[in-house]
Amino acid sequence: MFNTHLGEFAALFTAFCWTATALAFESASLKVGSIAVNLIRLMLAFIFLCIFSYFTRGYLLPTDASSDAWIWLSISGIIGFVIGDLFLFESYTIIGSRIAMLIMTTVPPMTALISWAILGETLSVFNILGMILTLSGISLVILNKKNGEKSLAISHPIKGLIFAFIGAIGQSVGLVFSKIGMGNYNAFAATQIRVITGIIGFSILITIWKKWNNVGSAVKNQNAMKRIGLGSIFGPFLGVSLSLFAVQHTHAGIASTIMSIVPVLIIPPAVFILKQKVTIKEIVGAIISVIGVALFFI
C-alpha cells in the first residue's frame, strides 16, 4: 500500500512539515526579523541538502542537472523563495502563521489558474466552485460585522493579509516553473537548485538594504537559531523536497489537496503551544477552505 501511494504519503508528510515550519519561522521572525530568518534557513537547508545528496546520489551539488533545469528551477527559486517567502514571512509577524497558512489555501486554485493561462489547461465547473468555497472560508475568518452595524470589516491587518496573498502568488508561480524545470529530475536536487538561487537573491537584497548586521545578530540569538534550525529541516529541506516528490508520484491536484490541510493541522499547536485563542468561526472557515481545495481537483 505504501509503495503504491508514495506521492500521497509524501504530500501528507509535507503538510505536517509545513505546519511545524510555519510555527517555527513565525516565532523566529518575531525575535530577529523575517529577512534574517529567510537567509539563514536557506543556508542551513543548503547544508542539509548537500549532505543528503552526497550520500543518496553521490553528488554534493546538482552538477548533473541540465541547463534547462537550472534555468527554470532558478526562476522558480527567485519567485517562490525570494519574492514569495519574503512577503509570507513578513506576514507571519503581522497576522501570525495560522492566518497566513489559511491564506495559502489559495495556492492550488491560483496554481491551476496560472497553469490555465500559461499552459492552456482547462477549468471545470468544479474548479470554479472550489475556488469560491476556498475564498468563502477565508472570508469567514477575516471578515467580521462591525458592532451595531450591518457592514463587514476586515478583522486582521490589511498589510499582513496582502503580504500573505503575495506569498501565495509567489508559491503558485514557483510551483508551475518547478514543474516545468524538474521533469523526472531528483526532487531533492531540484530543491537544491532553488535554494542556491534563493540564497543569492536574499544576499543581494540584504546587501542593498544594508541588513547584514541583522543577520549577525540573529546568528547570535540561540533561541531564534533553534527555531530557524527546526524550520529549515521541516521547511526547505524536507517539506519543499517532499512536495516536489509528491507532485512527481501522484496527480498534482491530489498532492495539492493533501498539502493544503495545513490550516486545519496548525490549529491544535496554535491553541496548546502558542496559547492562541481560536474561535469556532475560524475553525469552520479553515475546514471550508480545505474542502474548497479538495473540490477544486475533483
Secondary structure, 3 states (H helix, E strand, C coil): CCHHHHHHHHHHHHHHHHHHHHHHHHHHHHHHCHHHHHHHHHHHHHHHHHHHHHHHHCCCCCCCCCHHHHHHHHHHHHHHHHHHHHHHHHHHHHHHHHHHHHHHHHHHHHHHHHHHHHHCCCCCHHHHHHHHHHHHHHHHHHEEECCCCCCEEECCCHHHHHHHHHHHHHHHHHHHHHHHHHCCCCHHHHHHHHHHHHHHHHHHHHHHHCCHHHHHHHHHCHHHHHHHHHHHHHHHHHHHHHHHHHHHHCCHHHHHHHHCCHHHHCHHHHHHCCCCCCCHHHHHHHHHHHHHHHHHCC
